[in-house]
Amino acid sequence: MDNLQGILTEIVQEMGAREARGTVANYIPELAAVDPTKFGIAVALPDGRVLSSGDTDDVFSIQSISKVFTLAIALGRLGDQLWARVGREPSGQAFNSILQLEHEQGRPRNPFINAGAIAVTDAILAGHVPKVVLGEILHFVRTAAEDDDIHINKSVARSETETGHRNFALAHFMRAHGRLFNSPELTLGTYFHQCAIEMTCEQLARAGRFLTNAPGVPRMVSPDRVRRINAIMMTCGHYDASGDFAYRVGLPGKSGVGGGILCVVPGKASIAVWSPGLNAQGNSQLGTEAIEMLARQMGWSVFA
Ligand code: GLU
């Protein structure tokens, strides 16, 4: 652990020199305006230390990384009944694909593709108003990070509400199959706001500590459930590049189109990286390369 700070500094230098940085998500207008040269990385350790380097004071849109937190909340509330609504198999399809949903009668493959995450949000919305559920999601994230200064960027949520036609298509399709219990407007209004939560790399790394099951970290869900969430992160956390991420990095992770990745080293560390440029599969290009470099240098992998 002694050389971790040096490795993070080296990663920031190395990534700063790389020319191929991917493309910033432009289907959400508000995200298209983010500076593509930004790069930050942070590692939270069980002893409470957080080491970081790069643009670590900037907040970024966590987008699909929020799906890890809503999955934890939904499993806490519904237990295994959640799996009646959404599967837990990798999709092998793009994050916003409609194709598979039609083949499989409106039951999404897993909780991390858009359709599955919309179904999870719909499940935790049952019997509540969006404001209360969003309050609960924020409370969960703030408690996990031990930091109350975490908020939702309303402009990003509005921007996606105005342009999220594919997500509306997914929600309406599930509703047509009787698989969405609230109106698409209500469920997506909540979903777009959860995606618009903003955090710094340090806040996100801290919020991910509960997924390490290490002694002394905030205990948000049972250790058994943490293992299962990690399994889904490993198999489904990077959409149709999940196999490649497992091969290259060997750690459970979840990406978001804001350019963030949350990655878990069970028992050892929670990593957050942010670089806004995305690769063809919608995952942070340099973020993936940075975590690959960090994991290799630290000897971190779940595969021993
Ligand atoms: N809010 C984004 C969407 O629904 C999340 C996608 C992602 O981060 O991968 O399209």
Residues whose N, C-alpha, C, O or C-beta is under 5 A from the ligand:
A	BS01	LIG	Q63 S64 F95 N114 C195 S255 G256 V257 G258
